Amino acid sequence: MDKKSLCISLLIAILVLGLLGTVFAQSEDEALQLYKQGVEAYQYGRYQEALSYFERSLKIFRSLNHLQGISANLNNIGEVYRSLGQYEKALSYYEESLKIDRKLNIPQEIATDLNNIGGVYDSLGQYEKALSYYEESLKIRRELKIPQNIATSLNNIGGVYKSLGQYEKALSYYEESLKIDRKLNI
């Protein structure tokens, strides 16, 4: 191949890569927009609409192998199913999100996933499992030192102990949660 052909080939390759980069950027922008629309629909209780947006966003993020986008959508799809009372489906999506977040080693997201899984088990009346997930989430949240998240975990653990009839333990967790909330003016 002569220099002229090589230069033309390189120029074509650069143009193709540039176009591919633009396509990927547009796809990611579209996925993020769908995600935001899903969040908004969820906040207004339009669960089926939210599910549609999250699933479309998830499909794009999967095509881009964008693991954080995949995990975020899986978690939110889990939230929709949990809100609809479809706990087994919610659990499946939360567990897949947790697997990705552990792979990416994102402690805050891992703690959120664990908390959400605990919430499903809590809703199912499987309090020992719920407690295990809530406690693991609390441990991570304490390490991260994010007071609002710590308070949430403490409150959730208090709720489990209340459901188990262990009112003194429940009260202890509720009081610790309330103390944090008051410091934060929540």
N, C-alpha and C positions, 0 to 999 in steps of 0.2 A: 504494500500500500504506500503510495507516495505521500509527501507532506500535505499536499492540497487535499487529498481524499481523507487523510487522517484529521485535518483541521475541520473539514466539513462534517465528518462523523462525530467529532467531539462537540461541535456546535449543535448538531441535531440532538445528541445525547443530553446536553445541557438544557436545551429547550424542552425536551420531553420531561426531564426531571423537574424543571421549573413548572411545567403544566401539571405534573402529578402532584407537586407540592401545593399548588393552588387548589387542585381538586380535593386533596386531603384537608386543607385548611377550610375550604367551603363545607366539606362534609362534617368536620368537627364543629364548625359554627352552627350548622343545621342541627346537629345532635344536641349541642348546648341549648339552642333555642327551644327545641322540643322538650328538653329536660325542664327548662324554666316554665314552659307552658304546663307541663305535668304537675310541677310543684304548685302553681297557681290553682289549677283545677282541683288538686287534692285539698288545698286550704279552704276551698269553697264547697267541699263535700261532693264534688262531681267525680266520684271514684272511677267510674267506667271510662270517662274522658281522660282522667289522669293516667289510668292504666294504658290506654292507647298511646298517649304521648311518651310515657316511659318505655313502652315496648319498642316504639319506633326509634327512640333515642338509643336504646340498648342495641338494637340491630346495627345501627351505624357505628357505635363505639366498638362493637364486636368486629365489624369489618375492618376497623382501623387498629384493632388489637390494643385499644386504649383502656388499660386495666382499671384505672381510677374511675373513668366514665362508666365502665361496665359495672364496677362495684357499687357506685352511687345509684345507678338505675336499679340494680338488683335489690338494694336496700329499700328504695322507695316503692318498688313493686311489692316487696314484702309488707311495707306499711299499708299499702292499699288493701292487700288481701287481709291483713290483720283487722283493718277498719271494717271490712266486709264480714268479719267473723270466720274467714276461711283460714284457720290457723295452721293447718298442715301445709297449705301452699305458702303461707307467709314464712313458715319455718324453713322450707326448702330454699326460698330466695335469700333469707337472712344467712343461712349456712353457706351458701355459695358466695355471698358477699364477704363473709368472714374468712373463707378460704383465700380469697384474692387479697384481702387486706393483710392477712398474716404473711402471704407471699411478698407483698410490697413493704411489709413491716411499717405500717402506719398505726402507731399505738392509739391515737384518738379515735380512728375509725374502727379499730378492733374493739375498743371499749364500747363504742356505740352499737356495733353488731352484737356483742355479748349481752348488752343491756336489752336490745330488741328481742333476742332469743329468750332471755329471761322473762320478758313481758309476755311472750306467747305461752310459755310454760305456766306462768302465773295465771293467765286467762283460762288455761286448760285445767287449772286446779292441781297441777303437778308442782307443788310448792318447793319440794326439796331440790328439784332440777332448777326451778326458777332462782332459788336462793344461791345455788352454785354459780350460775351465770352472772347474777347480780353482783356477787362477791368478787368474782374475777374481774368484772368491769370496774368495780369500786377500787380494787387494788391498782389497776392501770391508771384510773383517773386521779388517784391520790399521788401517784408518781408524776403525773403530768401537771399536778397542782392547778387544776382548773376548777375553782370553787363551785360554780353553778352546776357543773357536771357531777362533782362529788355530792352535792346536795341532792341531786336527782337520784343518784344511786342509793344514798342513805335512805331517802324517802321510799324508794322501791323495796328495799330490804325491810324497812319498817312495815310496809304493807303486807309482805309475806308473813312476817312474824304475827301480825294482827290476824291474818287469815288462819294461821296455825293455832291461834288462841294464846300465844305467848306475849301477853300484853306488856309486861315489864320491858322485854327486849324491844318490842315495837316502839314503845314510848322513848326508849333510849335513842334509837335511830331517828325517830321523828324529831326529837329535841336537838340532836346534832345537826340535822338537816335544816331545821328552823333557825338555829343559831347562824349558820352560814347565810341563809336567805336574808336574815335581818341585816347582816354585815353588808350584803349586796344591795339592800333596799328593794328586795323583790317582794 
